[in-house]
């Protein structure tokens, strides 16, 4: 998930931008914002906005005032005010767009409660920050073991160290109220640092940890979604989705936030639809709705005494029948209003030449013709040789394909001697 300007080079480092993967114009970080006002210059005499947006671990963002008039840009690592000590974060937004973000989040930029930016982080600050971040994973494993030892029904999902390493914040989820006073004492003895416990909801936990949804993309709450609106099962009913908890629940175990994305479109399309529980009264009997297609404006009705046969009607026709029923009039039947379904002929693939075979240009295999010429009989006969004293020849064995025929006795040759008389 990198833009074209910071795609990796041969050595593994970003080759386009010089922020080493921390730019704010792409999706290298969570919840990044594109600064579409960065190429606009301020009017003469107008001072730049003195607040910046700083991101911390797992998408946590805060607004800070640049009292020292530092030249800050997106991707700079700064030391910010914290209680106690200082924290280390990355600048994600500067300029006039910060004013819009603060107004959207309901933060007053003129208030004295806005914390300050101390300085740009030095190499020593970055080393302490990196060392503290390396401790988080082994601490989380040990913290879970201590929570299990105290038999507390809570799940420690994440640990975030302050930039100077003086305080560690433990994020946990629990169904009920937890008394963790003894647990904090064990944490302080085990980790030798200031401990702060913060409870988060299941959706906030999924947003901090991230993951892959059933759609194959990263979770919306961990990439761009900042507000968590309530999701009801009615949203699934309006969209005619099966109420299957396994399919409707997200990684957090709650209903998916994406159920609200298209809900307004479905609500607008359903305004012209009659109620799903509408009953049509006809002379053949009462009919109830079985199915409806919201975007095509179709409804399927079936008689109460014949549920096997469905009749497709348009919304206008259904409203016409309802108007007649309100006047206490019965229509003849649904067949008078039903739309005949015309089955389209099946389309078969034909190429431009009208031939479907891909091997039509290949040469067909030639069949072997049977050999009609027969060999003469003398070639397949074995005749005994009288000169060899009727001994069989061991070297000449008949082949499997040879036809052995019995020797035909020949007529004796009579030689007459003419006597010469003297």
C-alpha positions as CSV (number, residue, x, y, z in Angstrom):
1,X,0.0,0.0,0.0
2,X,2.3,2.7,-1.2
3,X,2.0,5.4,-3.7
4,X,4.1,5.7,-6.9
5,X,6.3,8.3,-5.3
6,X,7.5,6.1,-2.4
7,X,7.6,2.6,-3.9
8,X,10.5,0.5,-2.7
9,X,13.8,0.4,-4.5
10,X,16.3,-2.4,-4.7
11,X,17.6,-1.8,-1.2
12,X,14.1,-1.8,0.3
13,X,14.1,1.9,1.1
14,X,11.5,4.3,-0.6
15,X,13.0,5.6,-3.8
16,X,10.6,8.5,-4.5
17,X,10.0,10.6,-1.4
18,X,12.6,11.5,1.2
19,X,10.3,10.9,4.2
20,X,11.2,7.2,4.3
21,X,7.6,6.1,4.1
22,X,6.1,8.6,6.5
23,X,4.6,11.0,3.9
24,X,1.0,12.1,4.3
25,X,0.0,11.9,0.6
26,X,-0.5,8.2,0.5
27,X,-1.5,5.2,2.6
28,X,1.8,4.5,4.3
29,X,0.2,5.4,7.7
30,X,-3.2,4.9,9.2
31,X,-5.9,7.6,8.8
32,X,-3.7,9.8,6.5
33,X,-5.2,13.0,5.1
34,X,-4.3,14.5,1.7
35,X,-3.4,18.2,2.0
36,X,-5.2,19.6,-1.0
37,X,-4.3,23.2,0.1
38,X,-0.5,22.6,0.2
39,X,0.1,24.1,-3.3
40,X,-1.8,27.3,-2.5
41,X,0.1,30.3,-1.3
42,X,-1.2,32.6,1.4
43,X,-2.1,36.3,0.7
44,X,0.4,39.0,1.5
45,X,0.6,39.7,5.2
46,X,-1.3,36.6,6.2
47,X,0.5,34.5,8.8
48,X,0.3,30.7,8.5
49,X,-1.9,28.8,10.8
50,X,0.0,28.1,14.1
51,X,-1.4,24.6,14.8
52,X,-0.4,21.3,13.5
53,X,-1.7,17.8,13.6
54,X,0.5,15.1,15.1
55,X,0.0,11.4,14.9
56,X,1.1,8.8,17.5
57,X,0.9,5.0,17.6
58,X,-2.0,3.3,15.8
59,X,-3.6,6.4,14.4
60,X,-4.0,8.4,17.6
61,X,-3.9,12.1,16.5
62,X,-3.8,15.3,18.5
63,X,-3.6,19.0,17.7
64,X,-0.6,21.1,19.0
65,X,0.3,24.8,18.8
66,X,3.5,25.8,17.1
67,X,4.5,28.5,19.5
68,X,8.2,28.4,18.5
69,X,7.4,29.3,14.9
70,X,9.2,26.1,13.7
71,X,9.3,25.3,10.0
72,X,7.3,22.0,10.1
73,X,6.3,19.8,7.2
74,X,4.5,16.5,6.9
75,X,6.7,13.6,8.1
76,X,8.8,15.6,10.6
77,X,9.3,14.0,14.0
78,X,8.6,16.4,16.8
79,X,8.7,16.5,20.6
80,X,5.3,17.6,22.0
81,X,4.0,18.6,25.5
82,X,2.8,15.8,27.7
83,X,1.9,15.2,31.3
84,X,4.4,14.5,32.7
85,X,7.5,14.9,30.4
86,X,7.2,15.0,26.6
87,X,5.9,12.8,23.8
88,X,7.3,12.0,20.4
89,X,5.0,12.0,17.3
90,X,5.0,12.6,13.5
91,X,3.5,15.6,11.9
92,X,0.7,14.6,9.5
93,X,-0.9,17.9,8.6
94,X,0.0,21.6,8.5
95,X,-1.5,24.8,7.2
96,X,-5.0,25.9,6.7
97,X,-6.4,22.4,6.5
98,X,-5.6,21.9,10.2
99,X,-8.1,24.7,11.0
100,X,-10.8,22.8,9.1
101,X,-9.9,19.6,10.9
102,X,-10.1,21.3,14.3
103,X,-13.4,22.8,13.5
104,X,-14.7,19.3,12.4
105,X,-13.5,17.7,15.6
106,X,-14.9,20.6,17.8
107,X,-11.6,21.8,19.0
108,X,-11.2,25.6,19.6
109,X,-7.8,26.7,18.2
110,X,-7.8,29.8,20.4
111,X,-8.2,27.8,23.6
112,X,-5.3,27.7,26.1
113,X,-5.8,24.0,26.5
114,X,-4.1,23.2,23.2
115,X,-0.7,21.7,24.0
116,X,2.5,23.0,22.5
117,X,5.2,21.7,20.2
118,X,8.5,21.9,22.0
119,X,11.1,21.2,19.2
120,X,12.0,18.9,16.4
121,X,13.1,15.6,17.8
122,X,16.8,15.1,18.2
123,X,18.6,11.8,17.6
124,X,18.7,11.1,21.3
125,X,14.9,11.6,21.5
126,X,14.4,9.2,18.7
127,X,16.7,6.6,20.3
128,X,14.8,6.7,23.6
129,X,11.5,6.5,21.7
130,X,12.6,3.5,19.7
131,X,13.8,1.7,22.8
132,X,10.5,2.3,24.6
133,X,8.6,1.0,21.6
134,X,10.6,-2.2,21.6
135,X,9.5,-3.0,25.2
136,X,5.8,-2.9,24.3
137,X,5.3,-6.4,23.0
138,X,7.0,-8.4,25.8
139,X,5.3,-6.1,28.3
140,X,1.9,-7.0,26.8
141,X,2.5,-10.7,27.2
142,X,3.6,-10.3,30.9
143,X,0.7,-7.9,31.6
144,X,-1.8,-10.5,30.3
145,X,-0.3,-13.1,32.6
146,X,-0.7,-10.9,35.6
147,X,-4.3,-10.1,34.7
148,X,-5.1,-13.8,34.4
149,X,-3.4,-14.4,37.8
150,X,-5.7,-11.8,39.4
151,X,-8.7,-13.5,37.7
152,X,-9.9,-10.4,36.0
153,X,-12.2,-10.6,33.0
154,X,-10.4,-8.2,30.8
155,X,-8.4,-8.2,27.7
156,X,-5.3,-6.1,27.4
157,X,-5.2,-5.3,23.7
158,X,-2.3,-2.8,23.3
159,X,0.3,-0.9,25.2
160,X,1.6,2.6,24.2
161,X,4.7,4.1,25.7
162,X,5.2,7.8,26.0
163,X,8.0,9.2,23.9
164,X,10.4,9.8,26.8
165,X,9.6,6.3,28.3
166,X,8.2,7.7,31.6
167,X,4.6,6.4,31.2
168,X,2.9,3.4,29.7
169,X,-0.8,3.4,28.7
170,X,-2.6,0.1,28.8
171,X,-5.6,-0.2,26.5
172,X,-8.1,-2.9,27.6
173,X,-11.6,-4.1,26.8
174,X,-14.1,-5.5,29.4
175,X,-17.8,-6.2,29.5
176,X,-18.2,-5.0,33.1
177,X,-16.5,-2.7,35.5
178,X,-13.1,-3.9,36.6
179,X,-11.4,-3.2,39.9
180,X,-7.7,-3.2,38.9
181,X,-6.2,-1.4,41.8
182,X,-4.1,-4.4,42.8
183,X,-3.2,-5.0,39.2
184,X,-1.8,-1.5,38.8
185,X,0.5,-2.0,41.8
186,X,1.8,-5.2,40.3
187,X,2.4,-3.4,37.0
188,X,4.3,-0.6,38.7
189,X,6.6,-3.1,40.5
190,X,7.1,-5.3,37.4
191,X,7.7,-2.6,34.8
192,X,9.1,0.3,37.0
193,X,7.1,3.0,35.2
194,X,4.0,5.2,35.5
195,X,0.9,3.2,34.6
196,X,-2.3,4.5,33.1
197,X,-5.3,2.2,32.3
198,X,-7.7,3.2,29.5
199,X,-10.8,1.3,28.6
200,X,-11.8,1.2,24.9
201,X,-14.7,-0.3,23.0
202,X,-14.6,-3.3,20.7
203,X,-14.7,-1.1,17.7
204,X,-11.9,1.1,18.9
205,X,-9.8,-2.0,19.6
206,X,-10.3,-3.2,16.1
207,X,-9.4,0.3,14.8
208,X,-6.1,0.3,16.8
209,X,-5.0,-3.2,15.9
210,X,-6.2,-3.3,12.3
211,X,-6.9,-6.3,10.1
212,X,-8.5,-7.6,6.9
213,X,-12.2,-7.6,6.5
214,X,-14.4,-10.2,4.7
215,X,-14.2,-8.0,1.6
216,X,-10.5,-8.6,1.3
217,X,-9.5,-5.0,2.1
218,X,-8.1,-3.4,5.2
219,X,-10.6,-2.4,7.9
220,X,-12.3,0.9,7.3
221,X,-11.9,2.0,10.9
222,X,-8.1,1.5,10.7
223,X,-7.6,3.3,7.4
224,X,-10.0,6.2,6.9
225,X,-13.1,5.9,9.1
226,X,-12.9,8.3,12.1
227,X,-16.5,8.3,13.5
228,X,-18.3,5.2,14.7
229,X,-22.1,5.5,14.0
230,X,-24.5,3.0,15.5
231,X,-25.5,0.2,13.2
232,X,-28.9,-1.6,13.7
233,X,-30.3,-4.8,12.3
234,X,-32.9,-2.7,10.5
235,X,-30.2,-1.6,8.1
236,X,-29.8,-5.2,7.0
237,X,-33.6,-5.6,6.7
238,X,-34.0,-2.6,4.5
239,X,-31.3,-4.0,2.2
240,X,-32.9,-7.4,2.2
241,X,-29.9,-9.2,3.7
242,X,-30.1,-12.5,5.5
243,X,-29.9,-11.9,9.3
244,X,-26.9,-14.2,9.7
245,X,-24.7,-12.9,12.6
246,X,-21.6,-14.6,11.1
247,X,-21.9,-12.6,7.9
248,X,-23.1,-9.3,9.3
249,X,-20.5,-9.1,12.1
250,X,-17.1,-7.6,11.5
251,X,-13.7,-8.2,13.2
252,X,-14.9,-6.4,16.3
253,X,-17.9,-8.8,16.7
254,X,-20.3,-5.9,16.1
255,X,-22.4,-5.2,13.1
256,X,-20.3,-4.0,10.1
257,X,-20.0,-0.3,9.6
258,X,-20.4,-0.7,5.9
259,X,-24.1,-1.6,6.4
260,X,-24.7,2.1,6.7
261,X,-22.9,3.1,3.5
262,X,-25.8,2.3,1.1
263,X,-28.7,2.6,3.5
264,X,-29.7,6.1,2.4
265,X,-29.9,4.9,-1.2
266,X,-32.2,2.0,-0.2
267,X,-34.3,4.3,1.9
268,X,-34.9,6.7,-1.0
269,X,-35.8,3.8,-3.3
270,X,-38.3,2.4,-0.8
271,X,-40.3,5.6,-0.5
272,X,-42.5,4.7,-3.5
273,X,-43.0,1.1,-2.4
274,X,-46.1,-0.1,-0.6
275,X,-45.7,-1.9,2.7
276,X,-44.3,-5.5,2.5
277,X,-47.2,-6.7,4.6
278,X,-49.7,-5.4,2.0
279,X,-52.6,-7.8,1.2
280,X,-54.3,-7.7,-2.2
281,X,-57.9,-8.7,-2.3
282,X,-59.1,-10.4,-5.6
283,X,-62.0,-12.5,-6.7
284,X,-59.7,-15.6,-6.8
285,X,-58.6,-15.0,-3.2
286,X,-56.2,-12.9,-1.1
287,X,-52.6,-12.4,-2.2
288,X,-49.6,-11.5,-0.1
289,X,-46.2,-10.2,-1.1
290,X,-43.4,-12.8,-1.3
291,X,-40.5,-10.8,-2.7
292,X,-39.6,-7.4,-4.0
293,X,-36.9,-5.9,-6.2
294,X,-36.1,-2.4,-4.9
295,X,-34.2,-0.9,-7.8
296,X,-36.3,-2.5,-10.6
297,X,-39.6,-1.6,-8.9
298,X,-41.1,-5.1,-9.0
299,X,-43.1,-7.1,-6.4
300,X,-44.0,-10.7,-6.5
301,X,-47.4,-11.8,-5.0
302,X,-48.9,-15.3,-4.5
303,X,-52.4,-16.4,-3.5
304,X,-52.8,-17.7,0.0
305,X,-54.2,-21.0,-1.4
306,X,-51.4,-21.3,-4.0
307,X,-48.0,-20.3,-2.7
308,X,-46.2,-22.1,-5.5
309,X,-47.1,-19.7,-8.2
310,X,-45.8,-16.2,-8.0
311,X,-47.1,-13.3,-10.1
312,X,-44.7,-10.3,-10.8
313,X,-46.3,-6.9,-10.7
314,X,-45.0,-3.3,-11.0
315,X,-45.4,-0.8,-8.2
316,X,-47.9,1.2,-10.2
317,X,-50.1,-1.9,-10.7
318,X,-49.9,-2.8,-7.0
319,X,-50.9,0.8,-6.0
320,X,-53.8,0.6,-8.5
321,X,-55.1,-2.6,-6.9
322,X,-54.7,-1.1,-3.4
323,X,-56.7,1.9,-4.5
324,X,-59.5,-0.4,-5.7
325,X,-59.4,-2.3,-2.4
326,X,-59.8,0.9,-0.4
327,X,-63.0,1.5,-2.4
328,X,-64.1,-2.0,-1.3
329,X,-63.8,-3.2,-4.9
330,X,-62.2,-6.5,-5.8
331,X,-60.2,-7.0,-9.0
332,X,-60.7,-10.1,-11.0
333,X,-57.3,-11.7,-10.6
334,X,-53.6,-11.0,-10.4
335,X,-53.2,-12.5,-13.9
336,X,-54.8,-9.5,-15.4
337,X,-52.0,-7.3,-14.0
338,X,-49.1,-9.7,-14.0
339,X,-46.1,-9.2,-16.3
340,X,-45.4,-12.1,-18.6
341,X,-41.8,-13.3,-18.2
342,X,-40.3,-13.7,-21.7
343,X,-37.4,-16.1,-21.6
344,X,-34.6,-14.9,-23.7
345,X,-32.9,-17.4,-26.0
346,X,-29.7,-18.7,-24.8
347,X,-26.7,-16.9,-26.3
348,X,-23.9,-19.1,-27.5
349,X,-20.5,-17.8,-28.2
350,X,-19.6,-17.6,-31.9
351,X,-16.5,-15.8,-33.2
352,X,-16.4,-13.6,-36.2
353,X,-16.0,-16.6,-38.6
354,X,-19.0,-18.4,-37.1
355,X,-16.9,-21.3,-36.0
356,X,-16.4,-22.4,-32.4
357,X,-13.6,-24.9,-32.7
358,X,-10.2,-23.5,-31.9
359,X,-8.5,-26.3,-33.8
360,X,-10.3,-25.8,-37.0
361,X,-7.1,-24.9,-38.9
362,X,-5.2,-27.9,-37.6
363,X,-4.5,-30.7,-40.1
364,X,-6.7,-33.7,-39.5
365,X,-5.1,-36.9,-38.7
366,X,-4.9,-39.3,-41.6
367,X,-6.3,-42.7,-41.1
368,X,-4.2,-45.7,-42.1
369,X,-5.6,-47.4,-45.1
370,X,-5.7,-51.2,-45.0
371,X,-3.2,-52.9,-47.3
372,X,-5.3,-54.6,-49.9
373,X,-2.3,-56.2,-51.7
374,X,-1.8,-59.8,-50.6
375,X,1.5,-61.4,-50.7
376,X,1.9,-64.5,-52.9
377,X,1.5,-67.9,-51.2
378,X,5.0,-69.0,-52.0
379,X,6.5,-66.4,-49.6
380,X,4.8,-67.7,-46.5
381,X,5.4,-71.4,-47.2
382,X,8.0,-73.5,-45.5
383,X,9.2,-76.3,-47.8
384,X,11.4,-79.1,-46.6
385,X,14.7,-79.3,-48.3
386,X,15.5,-82.9,-49.4
387,X,19.2,-82.1,-49.8
388,X,19.5,-81.4,-46.0
389,X,18.2,-84.9,-45.1
390,X,14.9,-83.5,-43.9
391,X,16.6,-81.9,-40.8
392,X,14.8,-78.9,-39.4
393,X,16.6,-75.6,-39.5
394,X,16.9,-74.3,-35.9
395,X,17.9,-70.8,-37.0
396,X,14.7,-70.2,-39.0
397,X,11.9,-69.9,-36.6
398,X,8.5,-68.8,-37.7
399,X,7.5,-65.3,-36.7
400,X,4.3,-64.6,-34.9
401,X,2.9,-62.8,-37.9
402,X,3.8,-65.4,-40.4
403,X,1.2,-67.8,-41.6
404,X,2.3,-71.4,-41.6
405,X,0.6,-73.6,-44.1
406,X,1.1,-77.3,-44.5
407,X,3.4,-78.3,-47.3
408,X,1.5,-79.3,-50.5
409,X,2.9,-82.5,-51.9
410,X,4.3,-82.0,-55.3
411,X,3.8,-84.3,-58.2
412,X,6.9,-86.6,-58.7
413,X,9.0,-85.7,-61.6
414,X,9.7,-88.6,-63.9
415,X,13.0,-88.4,-65.8
416,X,13.2,-90.8,-68.8
417,X,16.5,-91.8,-70.3
418,X,16.7,-92.2,-73.9
419,X,18.9,-95.2,-74.9
420,X,21.0,-94.6,-77.8
421,X,21.1,-97.7,-80.0
422,X,24.3,-98.3,-81.9
